[in-house]
Amino acid sequence: MGVNFAGINEVCIPIKSYLCIIMKNEATIQFVREHREEDVRALALQARRNGDVDLTWALDQIQGWQTACRKLPSWAAIDGIVYPPHLSMEQCSSEQTARYKNEIVDTLPRGSHTTLIDLTGGFGVDFAFMATRCERAIYVERQEHLCETARHNFGLLGLSHASIINNDAESVLSDLATGPASTLLYLDPARRDSNSARTYAITDCTPNVLELLPHLFNAAHHILIKLSPMLDWHKAATDLGNRVAEVHIVSVANECKELLMLLKADHEGEPVIHCVNDSQRLTYSPTQNEGPLPLANDGDAAFLYEPNASIMKAGSFGVLTERYPIKALATDSHLFVSREDVKEFPGRQFAITAVTTMNKKELKQALAGITQANVATRNFPMTAQQLRQRLRLKDGGGTYLFGTTNHAGQHLIFICRKN
């Protein structure tokens, strides 16, 4: 059976809507074009009030375009894209993470009718990228101004097959019949409370996905949920139940950005874990992450490795020592070494130039000629800032120092250079 949309109407935008009026106002459009590379705060203070220019809207467009240049370069390159107020722009996905969701969509069964239903549309970034992989795409958003913005932008983005529904997720779900195996529901619950304070727990977000789960599975076979990267993925997967088939921990430039849970109606058991950091990928089953870590001896340390942010988040250290010829400095240090250069390691890689204890004489000799360094600590009694101050080093440069503890309990400093 297909998706039943009886009783669900696409949003009807008034002829004199906010968006339509602005788009016909050449003075406002020209103001945006002339000033879009300028500082928004300075513009707000210096711009002369012009009755023909809607300054509030214009400043939103200027700030939105500047944010898009960083987060959504392909959208920033399209003339006429309308941007929402600042908060929606900051909360929206980046182009890189949205494109990754495209990859997830490509792994799903390709039926004769592939449907995407985004129940929390927002600015529509994730929807727009995923919709290119689907024959039918339905955008659902409870805020009318975001629906208006989406309708305008989707036309510029070539999404002629996209439908827009101005309603909340709960109401739309009540009108959906069971979809085919190729139907995907997507949710990115709002992580703000009634006072606009940040929230992280699943039950504190809007909508509460845990309450909606039975209704979600009534409507689709596949459900993709975007959660806060602050959450512990083990607990999130447990809360969502044994239908969690895949966990995707997504980082960009070694900063964890998203936690994605793919639920499948026919799945039971452990999920597959995907650790993603730009082009670095590590996929494994939790059962592969069991067993003690092989620990390094003195002669094993020619190269040092720091796992990327997604692997750190996942805690998948046992998998690393299984797949790469590396050993752990200690069980809790999360730094690894090897005798040979392992260029395919998913994380930062360094050549070790010296190793020293905290003995003053040893430190002085090892640090001779070094006045500047990038300092990090893991499983060490001092913070990076405290260690830098203790060693009287300036920040930066081409030298990297790692303060850590080995499996024998020794506090060591590894002096390295980027490999």
C-alpha positions in Angstrom: 0.0 0.0 0.0 1.2 3.5 -0.8 1.2 6.6 1.4 -2.3 7.9 2.0 -2.5 11.7 2.0 -6.2 12.0 2.4 -6.9 15.0 4.6 -3.4 16.5 4.2 -3.2 19.7 2.1 -0.1 21.4 0.9 0.4 24.8 2.5 -1.5 27.6 0.8 0.6 30.8 0.8 -1.4 34.0 0.8 -1.0 36.2 -2.3 0.4 39.0 -0.2 2.7 36.8 1.9 5.8 38.2 3.5 8.0 36.4 1.0 6.1 37.4 -2.1 6.1 41.1 -1.1 9.9 41.1 -0.5 10.8 39.3 -3.7 9.0 42.0 -5.6 10.7 44.8 -3.7 13.7 45.7 -5.9 15.0 48.3 -3.4 15.4 45.6 -0.8 16.9 43.1 -3.2 19.4 45.7 -4.5 20.4 46.5 -0.9 21.2 42.9 -0.3 23.3 42.6 -3.5 25.3 45.7 -2.7 26.0 44.9 0.9 26.1 41.1 1.2 29.9 41.0 1.9 29.8 43.6 4.6 29.6 43.1 8.4 26.0 42.7 9.4 26.3 44.4 12.8 28.0 47.4 11.3 25.2 47.6 8.6 22.5 47.5 11.3 24.1 50.5 13.0 25.1 52.5 10.0 22.4 51.8 7.4 20.1 54.7 6.9 16.4 53.9 7.2 14.9 53.7 3.8 11.1 53.2 3.6 11.5 51.1 0.5 14.0 48.7 2.2 13.0 46.1 4.7 16.2 46.2 6.7 15.4 43.3 9.0 14.8 41.0 6.1 17.8 42.3 4.2 20.1 41.7 7.1 18.8 38.2 7.5 19.6 37.6 3.8 23.1 39.1 4.1 24.0 37.1 7.2 22.3 34.0 5.7 24.3 34.2 2.5 27.6 34.7 4.4 26.8 31.6 6.5 25.9 29.7 3.3 29.2 30.5 1.8 30.7 28.5 4.6 28.1 25.8 5.1 26.2 25.5 1.8 28.5 26.8 -1.0 26.4 25.3 -3.8 23.4 27.2 -2.5 25.3 30.4 -2.0 26.2 30.3 -5.7 22.6 30.4 -6.7 21.2 33.9 -7.1 17.8 34.3 -5.4 18.0 31.7 -2.7 16.1 33.1 0.4 17.6 32.5 3.8 15.7 32.2 7.1 16.6 34.1 10.3 19.9 33.4 12.0 18.9 30.6 14.3 17.6 28.4 11.5 20.7 29.0 9.5 23.0 28.0 12.4 20.9 24.9 13.1 20.7 23.6 9.6 23.0 20.9 8.3 26.1 21.6 6.3 26.3 20.7 2.7 28.9 18.0 3.5 26.7 16.2 6.1 23.6 16.6 3.9 25.5 14.9 1.0 26.4 12.1 3.3 22.7 11.4 4.0 22.4 11.0 0.2 24.8 8.1 0.6 22.6 6.5 3.2 19.5 6.9 1.0 21.4 5.1 -1.8 21.9 2.1 0.4 18.1 1.6 0.8 16.0 -0.8 -1.4 15.1 0.9 -4.7 11.5 0.1 -5.3 9.3 1.2 -8.2 8.3 4.1 -6.0 10.8 5.7 -3.7 9.4 8.2 -1.3 11.1 10.6 1.2 9.0 12.2 3.9 10.8 14.8 6.0 8.7 15.4 9.1 10.8 18.3 10.5 11.7 20.2 7.3 13.3 23.3 8.8 15.3 25.2 6.2 15.2 22.1 4.0 18.9 21.4 3.5 18.8 17.7 4.3 15.5 17.4 2.5 16.7 19.1 -0.7 19.8 16.9 -1.0 18.0 13.6 -0.1 15.1 14.4 -2.4 17.4 14.2 -5.5 17.6 10.4 -4.8 13.8 9.9 -4.5 10.9 9.8 -7.0 8.6 11.5 -4.5 9.6 13.9 -1.7 7.3 15.4 0.9 8.5 18.3 3.1 6.6 18.8 6.4 7.1 21.9 8.5 4.9 23.5 11.2 6.3 27.1 10.7 4.6 28.8 7.8 7.5 31.2 7.0 9.8 28.2 6.5 7.3 26.5 4.2 7.2 29.7 2.2 11.0 29.9 2.0 11.2 26.2 1.1 8.6 26.6 -1.8 10.6 29.4 -3.3 14.0 27.7 -2.9 13.0 24.3 -4.1 12.0 25.8 -7.4 15.4 27.3 -7.8 17.0 24.0 -6.8 15.1 22.1 -9.4 13.0 20.0 -7.0 9.8 20.1 -9.1 8.7 16.8 -7.5 8.7 18.2 -3.9 5.5 18.7 -2.0 5.2 21.0 0.9 2.9 20.5 3.9 2.5 23.2 6.6 1.7 21.0 9.6 3.3 19.3 12.6 4.8 15.8 12.5 2.2 14.3 14.8 -0.7 15.5 12.7 0.8 14.3 9.4 1.7 10.9 10.9 -2.0 10.3 11.9 -2.9 10.6 8.2 -0.2 8.3 6.8 -1.0 4.7 5.8 1.7 2.0 5.8 4.2 2.8 3.0 6.3 0.5 0.8 9.7 -0.8 1.8 11.2 2.1 -0.2 9.6 4.8 1.9 12.0 6.7 4.2 10.9 9.0 7.1 13.4 11.5 8.2 13.4 13.5 11.4 15.7 16.1 12.9 13.9 17.0 16.2 14.4 20.6 17.4 16.9 20.7 20.1 15.6 23.8 21.8 13.1 24.2 24.7 10.3 26.7 25.1 12.9 29.3 26.3 15.2 28.6 23.3 17.8 26.9 25.6 19.7 23.9 24.0 18.5 20.4 24.8 20.2 17.1 24.0 18.1 14.2 25.4 15.7 12.5 22.9 12.8 13.1 25.2 13.5 16.8 25.6 13.5 17.4 21.8 10.5 18.4 19.6 8.9 16.1 18.5 9.7 13.4 21.1 10.8 10.6 18.7 10.4 7.9 21.4 6.7 8.7 21.7 6.3 8.7 17.9 8.1 5.4 17.2 5.0 3.2 16.9 3.4 5.7 14.5 6.6 6.0 12.5 6.8 2.3 11.8 3.1 2.3 10.8 4.0 4.7 8.0 7.4 3.5 6.8 9.9 0.7 6.7 13.0 2.9 7.2 13.4 5.8 9.6 16.4 8.1 9.7 16.8 10.2 12.8 19.3 13.0 13.4 20.3 13.4 17.0 22.7 15.6 19.0 26.4 14.7 18.7 26.5 15.2 22.4 24.5 12.0 23.1 26.1 8.7 24.0 25.3 6.5 21.0 25.0 3.4 23.1 22.2 4.9 25.2 20.5 6.5 22.2 20.4 3.1 20.4 19.1 1.4 23.5 16.4 4.0 24.0 15.3 3.6 20.4 15.2 -0.2 20.6 16.5 -3.2 18.7 15.3 -1.8 15.3 18.3 0.5 15.2 20.1 -1.1 12.2 22.9 1.5 11.7 24.6 4.2 13.7 26.4 6.9 11.8 28.8 9.2 13.7 29.6 12.0 11.3 32.5 14.5 11.7 33.7 17.3 9.5 37.3 18.5 9.7 37.7 16.3 12.9 34.7 17.9 14.7 31.8 15.6 15.5 28.7 17.2 13.9 25.9 14.6 13.8 24.7 11.3 15.3 22.4 9.5 12.8 20.3 6.5 13.6 18.8 4.4 10.8 15.9 2.2 12.0 14.5 -0.6 9.9 11.2 -2.3 10.7 12.6 -5.8 10.1 15.9 -5.4 12.0 16.7 -7.1 15.2 20.0 -7.3 17.1 23.1 -5.1 17.1 23.5 -2.1 14.8 26.4 -1.6 12.3 28.5 1.4 13.3 29.8 3.9 10.7 32.5 6.3 11.8 32.8 9.1 9.2 35.3 12.0 9.1 35.5 13.6 5.7 36.9 10.9 3.5 37.9 8.7 6.4 35.5 5.8 6.9 35.4 3.0 9.5 32.6 0.5 9.6 32.3 -2.3 12.1 30.0 -4.4 14.2 30.1 -3.8 18.0 31.2 -7.5 18.5 34.4 -6.6 16.7 35.3 -4.1 19.3 35.7 -6.6 22.1 38.9 -8.0 23.7 42.0 -6.4 25.3 44.0 -3.9 23.4 47.6 -4.9 22.4 49.9 -2.7 24.3 53.1 -1.1 23.0 56.6 -1.8 24.2 59.5 0.6 24.1 60.7 -0.4 20.7 57.3 0.0 19.0 57.1 3.8 18.9 58.3 5.4 15.7 55.0 6.8 14.6 52.1 8.1 16.8 48.4 8.0 15.8 45.4 9.9 17.2 42.0 8.5 16.1 39.6 11.0 14.4 36.7 12.5 16.3 34.1 10.0 15.2 36.2 7.0 16.3 36.8 8.7 19.6 33.1 9.2 20.0 32.3 5.6 19.1 35.0 4.2 21.4 36.0 1.8 18.6 39.6 1.3 19.7 39.7 -2.5 19.5 38.7 -2.4 15.8 41.7 -0.1 15.1 44.2 -2.5 16.6 42.6 -5.4 14.6 42.7 -3.6 11.3 45.9 -1.7 11.5 49.4 -2.8 12.6 49.4 -0.5 15.7 49.5 -0.9 19.5 47.9 1.2 22.3 50.1 3.2 24.6 47.7 2.4 27.4 44.1 1.1 27.7 42.7 4.6 28.5 45.1 6.9 26.6 43.5 6.5 23.2 46.8 7.1 21.4 48.5 4.5 19.3 52.0 3.8 18.0 53.7 1.6 15.4 57.1 0.8 14.1 56.1 1.2 10.4 54.3 4.1 8.8 50.5 3.3 8.6 49.3 6.0 6.1 45.7 4.7 5.9 45.1 5.2 9.6 41.8 7.1 10.1 43.0 10.0 12.1 46.0 12.3 12.7 49.4 10.8 12.0 52.8 11.9 13.4 56.4 10.9 13.2 58.0 10.7 16.7 61.2 12.7 17.0 61.7 12.1 20.8 60.1 10.7 23.9 60.8 12.0 27.4 59.6 11.5 30.9 58.8 14.6 33.1 62.3 14.5 34.5 63.7 18.1 34.3 67.0 17.0 32.8 65.4 14.8 30.2 62.8 17.5 29.3 65.5 20.1 28.9 67.5 17.9 26.6 64.5 16.7 24.5 63.1 20.3 24.1 66.4 22.0 23.3 65.7 24.6 20.6 61.9 24.2 20.7 60.1 27.4 21.8 56.7 26.8 20.1 54.5 23.7 19.9 50.9 22.4 19.5 50.3 20.7 22.9 47.7 18.1 23.6 47.2 15.7 26.6 45.4 12.4 27.0 45.2 10.4 30.2 47.7 12.9 31.7 47.6 14.8 35.1 47.8 18.2 33.4 45.6 20.0 30.8 47.2 21.0 27.6 47.3 24.6 28.7 49.0 23.7 32.0 51.6 21.6 30.3 52.3 24.3 27.8 52.8 26.8 30.6 55.0 24.3 32.5 57.2 23.9 29.5 57.1 27.6 28.7 56.2 27.1 25.1 54.3 29.3 22.7 51.3 27.8 20.9 51.5 26.7 17.3 54.3 25.9 14.9 55.3 22.6 13.3 56.1 20.7 16.5 53.4 18.6 18.2 53.6 17.5 21.9 51.4 14.8 23.4 51.4 14.4 27.2 50.1 10.9 28.1 50.5 7.9 30.3 51.8 4.5 29.1 50.5 1.1 30.4 53.3 1.1 33.0 51.9 4.3 34.6 54.8 6.5 33.3 53.9 10.1 32.4 55.5 10.7 29.0 55.9 13.5 26.5 55.9 12.5 22.8 57.6 15.1 20.6 56.4 14.8 17.0 56.0 16.3 13.6 53.1 15.9 11.2 53.6 12.8 9.1 
